[in-house]
Amino acid sequence: MPAPPDTGGVTAPLRQPPALHDRALQDLSFIRRTMEGAASFTDVPGWGLVATGGTAVGAAFLAAGQATAGGWLGVWMLEALLAATIGGAAMWRKMRRRASAGPGPVFTVPARKFLLGFWPAILAGAVLTFALTDLTALAGPASAAAGILPGLWLLLYGVGVLTAGAFSVRTVPLMGMAFMALGALTLLVDGIPGDLALGVGFGGLEIAFGVVIARRHGG
C-alpha cells in the first residue's frame, strides 16, 4: 500500500472555507440586537406630558362643577381620551424624529417593551371603572360616581408607568412611584377630594415630570 504524500507538515486547506464576511455580518447583527434590547426607551414625550397635564387641570375644575355623577364621569372619560390622543401623537412624533436622525426602526425593542409594560394596568383600570360604576346612579349627585375611582385611577396609572419605566429613563419610574403614592393616599385617607387628587396627579405631577423629561431627553 503506497504511503500518503509528504505535505511537509502543512495541513491541506478546507475545500469549503467558512464565509467570513457572512459570519461577521451575523455577529454584528446579533450585537446590534443585543445592544438595542438593553437600551433605554427615551421617546417618552416630555412636552406631551406637559400638555396632557394642562388639560387635566382644566378637567379637574370642570368636573368639580358637575351636578350629576354622569356629568362628572363624562368629563373624566373625555379627558382620558384627549390625554391619550395628545400623548400618543407626541410620542409618535418623537419616535419618528429619532428614527429619521439615524438608522433604525420607529418601534425599537425598548419601545415595544415600554408599551407592553404600560397598557395592561391602563386596561385593568378601564375594566374596573365600568365594573364599579353604578349606571342607575349616574343621574344622582356627582359624589356618587367618584367614590374610589380617583384613587384607583392614580394607583393603576402609577403601576403602568412604573412597570413600563423599567425600560425607560430613571425619571419615568420615579413618576410612577409618585402616582402610586398619591393614589394610595387618596384611597386610604378620608376627606381628600377626588378632583383635587386627580388635578394634582394628572395635572401637577405630569407637568413637573414632563418638564424634567423634556429638558433632559430631547423634548
N, C-alpha and C positions, 0 to 999 in steps of 0.2 A: 504494500500500500504506500503510495507516494506521500512524502511529508508535505504539510502545508507550506506555502511560500513564505519566505522570511520577509516580514514587513519592517524590520528594524526597530521593533518596539512601538511603532506608531499604530494607534487604533484606527481602523477604517472608518471613515465618516458615515454617518447615518444616511440611508438612502433618501429619507424624507425629513430634513431638519425642521424643528418647530418654527412656526411663523412668528418670529419675534415681534414683528410690527403689530400683528393682531393681538398677541398676548399683552403687549404694552398698552394697547387701546382698552382691552378688557380691564386691566389693572387700574388704569386711570379712571375708567367709568365707575368701577367699584369704589375707588377712593372718593370720587365726587359725590356718589350717592351717600356714602357714609358721612362725609362732612356735611352734606345738606341735611341729613336726618338729625345730626347733632346740633345744627344751628338753631338759633332762637327766632321766633316769629316776631319781626319788628314792624309789621304793617298794621298794628293797632292804630286807628286814626285819632290822634290827639285832638285835632280841631273838630273832628266829628263828634267826639265825646263832649267837647265844649258846647257845640250846637245842640245836641240832644239834652244836655244839662239845662240849657236855657229854655227849651220847650217844656221840660219837666217842671221848672219853677213856675212857668205860666199855667201849666196844668194843675199844679197844687192849689194856686189861688182860685182857678176856675172851679175845680172840684169842691173846694171848701164852700163855695156859694151855691151848690146844688141843693135843692129842696128834697129830692127823692133819691132813693137808692139806685134806681135805674139811671138817673142822670149822672150820679157820682161814678157809677161803674162805667158808663158810656164814655165819660171824659177820660178815664184812665186807660180804657181799651183803645180809644183813638190815639192817645199819647203813645201807647206801646207800638202801634202800627207806624206812627210818624217817626218815632225814635229808631225803629228797626229799618225803616226806609232810609233815613238820613245816615245812620251808622253803616248800613250795608253799602250805600253808594260811596261814602267816604273811604271805607276800607277797600272797595274795588278800585277806586281811583288811585289810592296809594299803592296798591299791589301792581296796577298797570304801570305806574310811574317807575316803580322799582324794576319791573321786568324790562321796560324799554331802555333802561340805563345800562343794561348788560345782558349777557346771555343767561337764559334760564326761564322756566315756565312761570306763568302767573300764579298758579296754585302749586306752591312748593310743598315738600313733605311737612315742614313745620306748620304751614298754613292749614293743611288738612288735619293735622293733629290738634291744632288750636280749635278749629271749628267743631271737630268731633268731641272735644272736651267741653265745649261751651253749650251746645244746643240741648243735650239731654236734660240738664237742670231747668232750662227755659221751657221745654216742652212739658216737663213734670209740673212746673208752676202753672202752665195754661190748663192742664187737666185738672189739677187741684182747685183752681179758681172756679171752673164750671161745676165741679163736684160739690164745692162748699157754698155755692150761690143758691139761695132760695128764690126761684123765679117768681113765686107767688108774692114775695115781699118787695119786689122792685118798685112798686108804687108807694111803698112806705117811706119813712124818713131815711135820709142818707146814712145815718149811723147804723141802720140795719144791714147795709151792704158791706160796710168797712170791716168790722169785726177783726179777724186775724189776718185778713188779706194783705194789708200793708206790710206787716212784719214778715209774712210768708213770702211776698214778692222780693223784698230786700234780701232775705236769707238765701233763697234759691238763686237769685241773680248773683249773689256773692259766691255761692258754691260753684256756679258755672264759670265765673271769672277766675276764681282761684284754681279750679281744675285746669282750665284752658291756659292759665298763666304759667303752668309748669313748663309750657313750650314757648314762652314768650320772655320778654324782658322783665327784670325784677319788679318794676313799678306795677305791673299788671296783677300779680298775685297779692301784692300789698293792698291794691284797691279791692280785690275780692275779700280779703280779710276784714277790711273796714266795712264793707257792705254786710258781711256776716255778723259782725259785732253789732252794727246798728239794727239789723233785723232781729237778732236775739234780744236786744234791749227793748225793742218795740213790742215783741211778743210777751216778754216776761214782766215788764214794768207797766202797771196800770196807770192810766191817765195820760199817756203820750198820744197826742192827736195823730191819727194816721196820715193826714195830708201833710202835716209838719214833717213827719218822719220821711215820707216819700219825697218831699221837696228837698230836705237836707241830703237824702241819699242820691236819688236820681238827678237832682239838681246840683247841690253843692259839691258832693264828692266827685261826680263826673266832671264838673268844670275844673276843680282843683287838680285832679289826676290827669285830666286831658291836657291842661296847660303844661304839666311836667313832661308828659309823653311827647307832646308836640315840640317842645324845646330841645329835648334830649335825643329824640329819634326821628327827626325829619318830618314833622307835620302830623 
